[in-house]
Amino acid sequence: MSFPNPLRTLLLASCLATALLAQTAQALEVSASTLTESTVGVVADRAQRMLDGALGLVGIRYRRGGDSTETGFDCSGFVGFVVLENLGLRLPRTAREISQAGEPVGKTELEPGDLVFFNTMRRAFSHVGIYIGDNQFVHAPRSGQKVRVEDMRESYWAKRYNGARRVSSE
């Protein structure tokens, strides 16, 4: 079957456009899956660095105003130290100020590395720790204590939970 020149040109252009679109779509699918895998890897790496850093400090003594392994930590000093050392991000100094950093996270969407906040001094966002998964968090609790892991479902913490934030170095 023979087509007139203008029609033949149109059909050929249409076939080429269809092939080009198919190749582009395939390339986009590969890029999207690579991007997704890459993003998941970055998030997992961020969380793992945070967890390793935080859990490596379990047992360091509490010290009001403390923000180093030598002096000891208060809650915000502990969180600030872990985030700076593992993400390179400098956080504000107090739990209240830190509660404004990053993005809010719902309790059912918590991921390891998220910052969790509590009302421990009759005011919101007066205490901060780092979520490690399975309703557990690591924090510098109070004078006379050491950095430790606790369960957010314990009555004391459950009734004082104020929210969570996700910070990122990106």
Residue pairs with C-beta under 8 A, 6 or more apart in sequence:
3 11
42 170
43 111
46 87
46 113
46 168
46 169
47 111
47 112
47 113
48 112
49 86
49 87
50 82
50 83
50 86
50 87
50 112
50 113
50 130
51 112
51 113
51 130
51 132
52 86
53 82
53 85
53 86
54 78
54 82
54 130
54 132
54 138
55 132
55 138
55 149
57 69
57 73
57 78
57 81
57 82
57 138
57 147
58 138
58 146
58 147
58 148
58 149
59 146
59 147
59 148
60 69
60 72
60 73
60 78
60 140
60 146
60 147
61 72
61 73
61 145
61 146
61 147
62 72
62 73
62 74
62 140
62 141
62 142
62 143
62 144
62 145
62 146
62 147
63 71
63 72
63 73
63 74
63 143
64 74
64 143
65 74
65 77
66 72
66 73
66 74
66 77
66 140
67 73
67 74
67 76
67 77
67 78
67 80
67 81
67 93
68 77
68 81
69 81
72 140
73 81
73 140
73 147
74 140
75 95
75 127
75 128
75 129
75 139
75 140
75 141
76 91
76 92
76 93
76 94
76 95
76 97
76 98
76 128
77 93
77 140
78 129
78 139
78 140
78 147
79 91
79 95
79 98
79 115
79 128
79 129
79 130
79 139
80 90
80 91
80 92
80 93
80 98
82 130
83 89
83 90
83 91
83 167
84 90
84 91
87 167
87 168
87 169
88 169
89 167
89 168
89 169
91 97
91 98
91 101
91 167
92 98
92 100
92 101
95 117
95 125
95 126
95 127
95 128
96 123
96 124
96 125
96 126
98 115
98 117
98 125
98 128
98 165
99 115
99 117
99 124
99 125
99 128
99 162
99 163
99 165
101 115
101 165
101 167
102 115
102 165
102 166
102 167
102 168
103 165
103 166
104 163
104 164
104 165
105 111
105 114
105 163
105 164
105 165
105 166
106 164
107 161
107 163
107 164
110 116
110 131
110 164
111 131
111 133
111 166
112 131
112 132
112 133
113 130
113 131
113 166
114 130
114 131
114 164
114 165
114 166
115 128
115 129
115 130
115 131
115 164
115 165
115 166
115 167
116 128
116 129
116 130
116 131
116 137
116 152
116 161
116 163
116 164
117 124
117 125
117 127
117 128
117 161
117 162
117 163
117 164
117 165
118 125
118 126
118 127
118 128
118 129
118 157
118 160
118 161
118 162
119 125
119 126
119 127
119 160
119 162
120 126
120 127
120 142
120 160
121 127
124 162
125 162
125 163
127 139
127 160
128 139
129 137
129 138
129 139
129 150
130 137
130 138
130 139
131 137
131 152
131 164
132 138
132 149
135 151
135 152
135 153
136 149
136 150
136 151
136 152
137 149
137 150
137 152
137 157
138 147
138 148
138 149
138 150
139 147
139 148
139 150
140 146
140 147
141 147
141 148
141 150
150 157
151 157
152 158
152 161
